[in-house]
Every structure is written in structure tokens, then in C-alpha cells.
């Protein structure tokens, strides 16, 4: 089967083009100190069953008590998704058996969620913009974790995660490619991190996705979907969608039909495999939880949370482009992580924002990527990088010397201004010294002097030679001006 056609998101099959339709159910662990219905700790790690209250273990007679902080985080997230906040919502029991679900049901929300419809705007590197509708966001409690690799005959259950608050963010089926789906999860993760409502650590299970995939002929009705459960990396999400779409296309083109089912993604093989037939809502026998009253919020509470929202990625991106003159690509790179944008804004404060962006993106991010480090691990602080930018603006050092100073600060630390002073790295602006170097280079290369007078573009060669002769310390502007004067070129 051929790959996607270059001009669209369609997938070429043996009998024509197909369109993949994707909807996402993202489970985001709420950032809070305590669980949704108990006071037990939500801290990651810890010995098995060490963060468990009697409520989490479903001991007889134990009653859930709602955590107000988790409710506020859900509202905050809904506002960040430009979604409708429902002042009235209800907690329901979702009944199913699983060994690490001690109650025999999950407390969730069904017909009356806390957050209604919203949207996420996704900008792709290709320039394509996708508006992904949010169907709902509801609060629910997480299950525990079954451990199957601790004993040859027995499975163990760790309830540390049981009862931790989750936000299930359900998208509309608006995504049409694996790239769009990956970009959507990445953008959603960024928004949650800006808001401080989920840390987004997929490797720790704080953010995971159920991916609904179906295929259809362009323009036709939606096909039968399969749900791929608990995919815990953005890269795996892309691989799971690619495999599942092609699997479904091949079945249909061979005359078969798609069974609605739940599947798992095997990261080792890059394939999805059947897990169980897909449950419908009635299979869970939802009903309002009799131990919890309906959740009723005041508009004043919602307005207060709205007033505390930070500037979000889309607003920052627009401001960087409009006020700072950054390219959309540079703005996207900078706003993609809260820590990165905070670092950049410290460097840009009171300085040329374009130059600050160039240094942050090209020099700092480039070096961090090369060394396998994150912005939090950077040996160069925002104050130090800002100091380097100041030295360039003042004409104290050239751009070339600045890179040497950056390297020294990266490996040894220190104040950039002191490094320049003590190591004699100041830019040479004395026209007499520069003129002497220019004269020496011209005298040593009379043939190239003649050529440069005929072809002014060759003057660049002389600039390079003079900079080399002065150890990169000569002012490039002064070198250019003197060369043009002596060569008689404009």
C-alpha cells in the first residue's frame, strides 16, 4: 500500500483513496496534593500501597468527599480550552469489574459533565491550521495498577494511583492524519502545562490517550471505529494510527468488515491487537452516585478562576509575531514549552527580541538538543545569555566572538562581561589597527584585489581574511567600510 499522497491527508489504497477519521480521549492527571475523593497523597512513586486511604481501598462504610482543588483545576482547564463551564454537574457510577478497581465501579461523570464544548487550535509545520472541537471534559477517579511481572504465578495490585483525579478530555472526530493527532496532543499538553493543571509527564502516566480510528471514502459517512487504549507517548500515537488505518483499509478492500472493538498498541512491533469487543454506555450501567450530591458552582467562582488564567500559548504566539516581529516558526518553537517561553522572555526583556530569539533557538536550544538536556538543565542562565546579547549590541564583541563566549559560559560558567575583559576578547574598533590589517591582506593578494574591483561580491573573501588575521576581534562593520573604500566599490 502506498503512503499518503503529498497533496492531502488521504491514504492511497489498492482501490482508491481513503480518509482516516480520528477522535481522542485524553486522560490527564489533575495536579493536586490529594486525590479526588480522599486526602491520600498523589505523589508519583512510593512503595506499593503506601498512598492509600480507606476510601481508596473501598473499605465498607467509607464515603467519598469531593476535593475542591480538583474541581477548580477542571474549571481552569475548561476555561483554557475556551469551553463552556457547566455550573451544574453530576457524578455517576460507571460499573465494571477489574482487579485494581476495588469498589467495582468508577466514580465518573456521564450526562452532566463539569465542562462542555470548547476547541483547540493546532498549527502544523506545513502551515496547515486545524481547529479541533472539544466535546466535553469530565472529572473521574483513576484505577489502581495491576503488576504481572512480580511473581511467576500471581498478579499484584498497587492502589497508590487508585482515586487520583483525572480529567478526561474528549475531542470531536476532527483529526484527519497521524501528524494532526500528534500535534493536537502536543498542543493540549502545552496548554495543560501553562495552566498548571497537569504536568503532562506521559512516561509517568500523567497523560495518556485513547485513540478512536476509523476510515472512509472521502465524503462518505463515518466508518466503524476501533479504540486504541492507553497510548502513552506522542510518537506511539502516530504509529498506532498509521498501523490501524492501514489495517482497516486492507480488511475493507479484501471484502471484510470492521468490528467495533477495543485494541492495544504494541510498541515493540508497532502493531495494534484486539483486546475486547467495544463496550457501549449501557454496558456500564451508569447511574448518579448516591453518596455524592450534584456539584453546583457559582458564576463568581468561575469568574475568579478566569481572572487568574495566565497568557496561553495562542495569545503568546500572536503577541510574539505582532509585537516582536518573530516568524510564526520561531514563535511556535518558543511557546511550545512553558519553561522555554519563560526563559526567552527573560532574555528578551529590554532587548532586541529578534536577536534574543535567534540566540535562544539557534545557540541555546541547539546545544541543549546536542547534549540531550532540557531547558531546566541549561548551564547558561537567562541572565548570562542576556549579558552576551548586551555585549553584542554595545559593540564590545562580534557575533563570532559571542559564540566563543557562549561556549566558555556553557563549560565554565561566569559573567560574560568579565570573561570578555579578562581574556582580551573585546572587539577591535580602532580603525588604525583594522586599516593596517586590511592593507596587509590586500598587499599579499594583488590578483584578488583586481578581481574584487571587477566583481564586488569577492570583497567578502577579504572580510574573512581580515577577521582571521585579527582573531575575529575586528569590527565587521569597520572592516567592510574600509575594504569598500580601498577597493573603490559600493
C-alpha positions as CSV (number, residue, x, y, z in Angstrom):
1,X,0.0,0.0,0.0
2,X,1.3,3.4,-0.9
3,X,2.0,6.2,1.6
4,X,-0.2,9.3,2.0
5,X,-0.5,11.4,-1.2
6,X,1.7,14.5,-1.0
7,X,-1.2,17.0,-1.6
8,X,-3.6,15.8,1.1
9,X,-4.2,13.7,4.1
10,X,-5.7,10.9,2.0
11,X,-4.2,7.4,2.1
12,X,-3.9,5.6,-1.2
13,X,-5.3,2.1,-1.2
14,X,-5.5,-0.6,-3.9
15,X,-9.0,0.5,-4.9
16,X,-8.7,4.3,-4.4
17,X,-8.1,6.9,-1.8
18,X,-9.2,6.6,1.9
19,X,-9.6,9.2,4.6
20,X,-8.7,8.4,8.3
21,X,-11.0,9.9,10.9
22,X,-9.6,10.3,14.4
23,X,-11.1,11.3,17.8
24,X,-9.2,11.4,21.0
25,X,-10.0,10.8,24.7
26,X,-7.1,12.2,26.6
27,X,-6.8,11.3,30.3
28,X,-4.9,14.0,32.2
29,X,-4.0,13.5,35.8
30,X,-5.0,16.6,37.8
31,X,-2.2,18.4,39.5
32,X,-3.2,18.3,43.2
33,X,-1.8,17.3,46.5
34,X,-4.7,15.0,47.4
35,X,-6.9,12.5,45.5
36,X,-10.3,13.4,44.1
37,X,-12.4,11.9,47.0
38,X,-9.8,11.3,49.7
39,X,-6.9,13.0,51.4
40,X,-4.3,10.5,50.3
41,X,-1.2,11.7,48.6
42,X,-0.9,11.9,44.8
43,X,2.9,11.9,44.7
44,X,4.3,9.7,42.0
45,X,6.3,6.7,43.2
46,X,6.5,5.5,46.7
47,X,6.2,1.9,48.0
48,X,3.2,0.0,46.6
49,X,0.0,0.7,48.5
50,X,1.7,3.5,50.6
51,X,-0.6,6.3,49.3
52,X,-3.9,4.7,50.0
53,X,-6.7,5.8,52.3
54,X,-9.6,3.7,53.5
55,X,-11.8,5.4,50.8
56,X,-9.3,4.4,48.0
57,X,-9.3,0.8,49.2
58,X,-13.2,0.8,49.2
59,X,-13.5,-0.3,52.8
60,X,-17.1,-0.8,54.0
61,X,-18.8,2.4,55.1
62,X,-16.2,4.8,53.7
63,X,-17.8,7.8,51.9
64,X,-16.2,10.0,49.2
65,X,-15.7,13.7,49.9
66,X,-15.1,15.9,46.8
67,X,-11.7,17.7,46.6
68,X,-12.4,21.4,45.9
69,X,-9.0,22.0,44.4
70,X,-9.5,19.3,41.8
71,X,-12.8,20.9,40.8
72,X,-11.1,24.3,40.4
73,X,-8.4,22.7,38.2
74,X,-11.1,21.2,36.0
75,X,-12.8,24.6,35.6
76,X,-9.4,26.2,35.0
77,X,-8.7,23.7,32.2
78,X,-12.1,24.2,30.7
79,X,-11.6,28.0,30.5
80,X,-8.1,27.4,28.9
81,X,-9.9,25.3,26.2
82,X,-12.4,28.1,25.6
83,X,-15.1,25.7,26.7
84,X,-18.5,26.1,28.3
85,X,-18.4,25.7,32.1
86,X,-21.4,23.8,33.4
87,X,-22.5,25.3,36.8
88,X,-24.4,22.1,37.5
89,X,-22.8,18.7,37.1
90,X,-23.3,15.2,38.4
91,X,-21.0,12.3,39.5
92,X,-22.1,8.9,38.2
93,X,-21.1,5.3,39.0
94,X,-19.6,3.5,35.9
95,X,-19.9,-0.1,36.8
96,X,-17.3,-2.7,35.6
97,X,-15.1,-5.3,37.2
98,X,-11.3,-5.0,37.2
99,X,-8.9,-6.3,39.9
100,X,-7.4,-2.9,40.5
101,X,-10.8,-1.2,40.8
102,X,-11.6,-2.1,44.5
103,X,-15.1,-0.5,44.5
104,X,-16.3,-2.5,41.5
105,X,-17.2,0.8,39.9
106,X,-15.5,4.1,38.9
107,X,-16.9,7.4,40.0
108,X,-17.0,9.4,36.8
109,X,-19.4,11.8,35.0
110,X,-21.7,10.9,32.2
111,X,-24.7,13.0,31.1
112,X,-23.8,16.1,33.1
113,X,-20.0,16.8,32.9
114,X,-18.4,19.8,34.5
115,X,-17.1,21.2,31.2
116,X,-18.9,21.3,27.8
117,X,-17.8,22.2,24.3
118,X,-14.6,24.0,23.5
119,X,-11.8,24.0,21.0
120,X,-8.0,23.6,20.5
121,X,-6.3,25.4,17.6
122,X,-3.4,23.3,16.1
123,X,-0.8,24.9,13.8
124,X,1.3,22.4,11.9
125,X,4.8,23.0,10.5
126,X,3.3,22.8,7.0
127,X,1.3,25.9,7.7
128,X,-1.9,23.9,7.9
129,X,-4.3,25.0,10.7
130,X,-6.8,22.6,12.3
131,X,-9.5,23.6,14.8
132,X,-10.2,20.6,16.9
133,X,-13.6,20.7,18.7
134,X,-13.7,19.6,22.3
135,X,-16.9,17.6,23.1
136,X,-16.6,17.6,26.9
137,X,-14.2,17.4,29.9
138,X,-15.3,15.4,32.9
139,X,-13.7,14.5,36.2
140,X,-13.2,10.9,37.3
141,X,-11.1,8.8,39.6
142,X,-8.2,6.7,38.3
143,X,-8.0,3.0,38.9
144,X,-5.0,1.2,40.6
145,X,-2.3,-0.7,38.8
146,X,-2.0,-4.5,38.2
147,X,1.5,-5.8,38.3
148,X,2.0,-9.0,36.4
149,X,5.8,-9.3,36.4
150,X,6.5,-9.6,40.1
151,X,5.7,-13.3,40.6
152,X,5.6,-16.3,38.2
153,X,2.0,-17.3,39.2
154,X,0.4,-14.3,40.9
155,X,-0.5,-10.8,39.9
156,X,-0.2,-8.0,42.5
157,X,-2.3,-4.8,42.8
158,X,-0.9,-1.4,43.7
159,X,-3.6,1.1,44.8
160,X,-1.3,4.2,45.0
161,X,-3.0,5.6,41.8
162,X,-6.5,4.5,42.9
163,X,-8.7,7.6,43.3
164,X,-6.3,10.0,41.8
165,X,-8.2,12.8,39.9
166,X,-8.3,12.5,36.1
167,X,-9.7,14.9,33.6
168,X,-11.0,13.0,30.5
169,X,-10.9,15.5,27.6
170,X,-12.9,14.1,24.7
171,X,-12.4,15.6,21.2
172,X,-14.8,15.6,18.3
173,X,-13.7,13.4,15.3
174,X,-12.0,16.4,13.6
175,X,-8.5,14.9,13.1
176,X,-7.6,13.5,9.7
177,X,-4.0,12.3,10.0
178,X,-1.4,10.9,12.4
179,X,0.5,14.2,12.2
180,X,-2.6,16.2,13.1
181,X,-3.3,13.9,16.0
182,X,0.3,14.1,17.4
183,X,0.2,17.9,17.0
184,X,-3.1,18.0,18.8
185,X,-1.9,16.0,21.8
186,X,1.3,18.1,22.0
187,X,-0.7,21.4,21.9
188,X,-3.2,20.1,24.5
189,X,-0.2,19.0,26.7
190,X,1.3,22.5,26.4
191,X,-2.0,24.2,27.3
192,X,-2.3,22.0,30.4
193,X,1.3,22.8,31.5
194,X,0.7,26.5,31.0
195,X,-2.4,26.3,33.2
196,X,-0.6,24.2,35.8
197,X,-3.5,21.7,35.8
198,X,-1.5,18.6,34.7
199,X,2.3,18.1,34.5
200,X,1.9,16.2,31.2
201,X,4.5,13.5,32.1
202,X,3.5,10.8,29.7
203,X,6.3,8.5,30.9
204,X,4.8,8.5,34.4
205,X,1.3,8.0,33.1
206,X,0.1,11.6,33.9
207,X,-1.1,12.0,30.4
208,X,-2.3,9.1,28.2
209,X,-4.7,8.8,25.3
210,X,-7.4,6.5,24.0
211,X,-7.4,6.9,20.2
212,X,-10.5,6.2,18.1
213,X,-9.7,5.4,14.5
214,X,-12.0,4.7,11.5
215,X,-11.6,5.0,7.7
216,X,-14.0,6.0,5.0
217,X,-14.1,7.0,1.3
218,X,-13.8,10.8,1.1
219,X,-17.2,12.4,1.5
220,X,-18.9,9.3,2.8
221,X,-20.4,8.7,6.3
222,X,-18.1,7.7,9.2
223,X,-16.9,4.1,9.2
224,X,-16.8,1.7,12.2
225,X,-14.3,2.9,14.7
226,X,-11.8,1.0,16.8
227,X,-10.5,2.4,20.1
228,X,-6.8,2.0,20.9
229,X,-6.4,2.2,24.7
230,X,-3.9,3.9,26.9
231,X,-1.2,5.1,24.4
232,X,1.4,6.8,26.5
233,X,3.7,8.7,24.0
234,X,3.1,11.1,21.2
235,X,5.3,9.1,18.9
236,X,3.3,5.9,19.7
237,X,0.1,7.7,19.0
238,X,1.3,8.4,15.5
239,X,2.5,4.9,14.9
240,X,-0.8,3.4,16.3
241,X,-2.9,5.5,13.9
242,X,-0.8,4.7,10.9
243,X,-0.9,1.0,11.5
244,X,-4.6,0.9,12.4
245,X,-5.7,2.9,9.4
246,X,-3.9,0.6,7.0
247,X,-5.2,-2.5,8.8
248,X,-8.8,-1.3,8.4
249,X,-8.3,-0.3,4.8
250,X,-6.8,-3.7,3.9
251,X,-9.7,-5.5,5.6
252,X,-12.4,-3.5,3.8
253,X,-10.6,-3.8,0.4
254,X,-10.4,-7.5,0.8
255,X,-14.2,-7.6,1.3
256,X,-14.3,-7.8,5.1
257,X,-16.0,-5.5,7.7
258,X,-14.5,-3.8,10.7
259,X,-15.6,-5.0,14.1
260,X,-16.1,-2.2,16.7
261,X,-13.6,-3.2,19.4
262,X,-11.0,-2.0,21.9
263,X,-7.4,-2.6,20.8
264,X,-4.0,-2.3,22.4
265,X,-0.8,-0.8,20.7
266,X,2.3,-3.0,21.0
267,X,5.3,-0.5,20.9
268,X,7.7,-3.4,20.2
269,X,6.0,-4.5,17.0
270,X,4.4,-1.2,16.0
271,X,1.1,-3.0,15.7
272,X,-2.4,-2.9,17.3
273,X,-4.0,-6.1,18.5
274,X,-7.5,-6.9,19.7
275,X,-8.3,-6.6,23.4
276,X,-12.1,-6.9,23.7
277,X,-15.3,-6.0,22.0
278,X,-16.2,-2.4,22.4
279,X,-18.5,-1.6,25.3
280,X,-21.4,0.8,24.9
281,X,-22.6,3.2,27.6
282,X,-25.4,0.9,28.6
283,X,-22.9,-1.8,29.3
284,X,-21.5,0.3,32.2
285,X,-25.0,0.8,33.8
286,X,-24.3,4.4,34.7
287,X,-26.4,6.0,37.5
288,X,-25.9,9.0,39.7
289,X,-23.6,8.2,42.7
290,X,-25.9,8.2,45.8
291,X,-23.0,9.2,48.0
292,X,-22.3,12.5,46.2
293,X,-24.6,15.4,45.8
294,X,-24.7,17.2,42.4
295,X,-21.9,19.7,42.0
296,X,-23.2,23.2,41.9
297,X,-20.8,26.1,41.1
298,X,-21.4,29.8,41.3
299,X,-20.6,32.1,38.4
300,X,-18.4,34.1,40.8
301,X,-16.2,31.1,41.4
302,X,-15.8,30.6,37.6
303,X,-15.1,34.3,37.0
304,X,-12.5,34.3,39.8
305,X,-10.7,31.4,38.2
306,X,-10.9,33.0,34.7
307,X,-9.3,36.2,36.1
308,X,-6.3,34.2,37.3
309,X,-5.5,32.5,34.0
310,X,-2.0,33.0,32.5
311,X,-1.3,34.2,29.0
312,X,-1.8,31.0,27.0
313,X,0.2,29.7,24.0
314,X,-2.0,31.1,21.2
315,X,-2.0,34.5,22.8
316,X,1.7,34.5,23.3
317,X,2.3,33.3,19.8
318,X,0.2,36.1,18.4
319,X,2.0,38.7,20.6
320,X,5.4,37.5,19.6
321,X,4.6,37.7,15.9
322,X,2.8,41.1,16.1
323,X,4.9,42.9,18.7
324,X,8.3,41.3,18.4
325,X,8.2,40.6,14.6
326,X,9.1,36.9,15.1
327,X,8.4,34.4,12.3
328,X,5.5,32.0,13.0
329,X,8.0,29.2,13.1
330,X,10.2,30.9,15.8
331,X,7.1,31.8,17.8
332,X,5.8,28.2,17.7
333,X,9.2,26.9,18.9
334,X,9.4,29.3,21.8
335,X,5.8,28.9,23.1
336,X,5.8,25.1,22.8
337,X,7.0,24.7,26.4
338,X,6.2,26.9,29.4
339,X,9.8,26.7,30.7
340,X,11.2,27.7,27.2
341,X,9.0,30.7,26.8
342,X,9.7,31.9,30.3
343,X,13.5,31.7,29.6
344,X,13.1,33.6,26.3
345,X,11.0,36.4,27.9
346,X,13.7,36.9,30.5
347,X,16.4,37.2,27.8
348,X,14.2,39.5,25.6
349,X,13.3,41.8,28.4
350,X,14.5,45.3,27.4
351,X,16.5,43.8,24.5
352,X,16.0,43.2,20.8
353,X,13.5,40.3,20.8
354,X,14.5,39.0,17.3
355,X,18.2,38.8,18.4
356,X,17.2,37.2,21.7
357,X,15.0,34.6,19.8
358,X,17.9,33.8,17.5
359,X,20.2,33.1,20.4
360,X,17.7,31.1,22.4
361,X,16.6,29.0,19.5
362,X,19.8,28.5,17.5
363,X,22.5,28.6,20.1
364,X,20.9,27.5,23.3
365,X,18.3,25.0,22.1
366,X,20.7,23.7,19.5
367,X,23.3,23.0,22.2
368,X,20.7,21.6,24.6
369,X,19.5,19.1,21.9
370,X,23.0,18.1,21.1
371,X,23.8,17.4,24.8
372,X,20.4,15.7,25.4
373,X,19.4,18.3,28.1
374,X,16.2,20.2,28.8
375,X,15.8,23.9,29.4
376,X,15.8,23.3,33.2
377,X,19.2,21.7,32.9
378,X,20.8,24.6,31.0
379,X,24.2,25.6,32.2
380,X,23.7,29.0,30.7
381,X,21.1,31.1,32.7
382,X,18.8,33.6,31.0
383,X,20.8,36.4,32.7
384,X,24.0,35.1,31.3
385,X,22.6,34.8,27.8
386,X,21.1,38.3,28.1
387,X,24.6,39.5,29.1
388,X,26.0,38.1,25.9
389,X,23.3,39.8,23.8
390,X,24.1,43.1,25.6
391,X,27.8,42.8,24.7
392,X,26.9,42.3,21.0
393,X,24.6,45.3,21.0
394,X,27.2,47.5,22.7
395,X,29.8,46.5,20.0
396,X,32.0,45.1,22.7
397,X,32.2,41.7,20.9
398,X,31.3,40.5,17.4
399,X,28.8,37.7,16.7
400,X,31.7,35.3,16.2
401,X,33.4,36.1,19.5
402,X,30.0,35.9,21.2
403,X,29.7,32.2,20.2
404,X,33.1,31.7,21.8
405,X,31.9,33.5,25.0
406,X,28.8,31.3,25.0
407,X,30.9,28.2,24.8
408,X,33.0,29.4,27.8
409,X,29.9,30.2,29.9
410,X,28.4,26.8,29.0
411,X,31.5,24.8,30.0
412,X,33.0,27.0,32.8
413,X,30.2,29.4,33.9
414,X,31.0,33.0,34.9
415,X,29.9,36.5,33.9
416,X,30.1,37.2,30.2
417,X,31.4,40.7,30.6
418,X,34.2,39.6,33.0
419,X,35.1,36.8,30.6
420,X,35.5,39.2,27.7
421,X,37.5,41.6,29.9
422,X,39.9,39.1,31.5
423,X,40.5,37.1,28.3
424,X,41.0,40.0,26.0
425,X,38.1,39.2,23.7
426,X,36.9,42.8,23.2
427,X,36.1,43.8,19.6
428,X,38.8,45.9,17.9
429,X,37.2,49.2,16.8
430,X,40.4,51.1,16.4
431,X,40.3,52.0,12.6
432,X,44.1,52.4,12.6
433,X,44.7,48.8,13.7
434,X,42.0,47.5,11.4
435,X,43.3,49.5,8.4
436,X,46.7,48.0,8.9
437,X,45.3,44.5,8.8
438,X,43.3,45.4,5.6
439,X,46.4,46.8,3.9
440,X,48.4,43.7,4.7
441,X,45.8,41.4,3.3
442,X,45.4,43.5,0.1
443,X,49.2,43.7,-0.4
444,X,49.5,40.0,-0.1
445,X,46.8,39.3,-2.6
446,X,47.1,41.8,-5.5
447,X,45.4,39.4,-8.0
448,X,42.3,39.1,-5.8
449,X,42.3,42.9,-5.4
450,X,42.0,43.3,-9.2
451,X,39.3,40.6,-9.3
452,X,37.3,42.3,-6.5
453,X,37.3,45.6,-8.3
454,X,35.6,43.8,-11.2
455,X,33.4,41.6,-9.1
456,X,32.5,43.4,-5.8
457,X,31.0,40.2,-4.4
458,X,34.5,38.9,-3.9
459,X,35.1,41.6,-1.2
460,X,33.6,39.0,1.2
461,X,36.7,36.9,0.8
462,X,38.8,39.9,2.1
463,X,36.5,40.4,5.1
464,X,37.1,36.8,6.0
465,X,40.9,37.1,5.7
466,X,41.0,40.3,7.8
467,X,38.7,38.7,10.5
468,X,41.1,35.7,10.5
469,X,44.1,38.0,10.8
470,X,42.6,39.8,13.8
471,X,41.4,36.7,15.6
472,X,37.8,37.6,14.9
473,X,38.1,40.7,17.0
474,X,37.8,43.3,14.3
475,X,34.5,45.1,14.0
476,X,32.9,43.6,10.8
477,X,31.3,46.9,10.1
478,X,34.6,48.8,10.2
479,X,36.3,46.1,8.0
480,X,33.5,46.3,5.4
481,X,33.6,50.1,5.3
482,X,37.4,50.2,4.9
483,X,37.5,47.5,2.2
484,X,34.8,49.2,0.1
485,X,36.7,52.4,0.3
486,X,40.1,51.0,-0.6
487,X,38.7,48.7,-3.4
488,X,36.6,51.6,-4.8
489,X,33.3,49.7,-4.7
490,X,29.9,50.5,-3.4
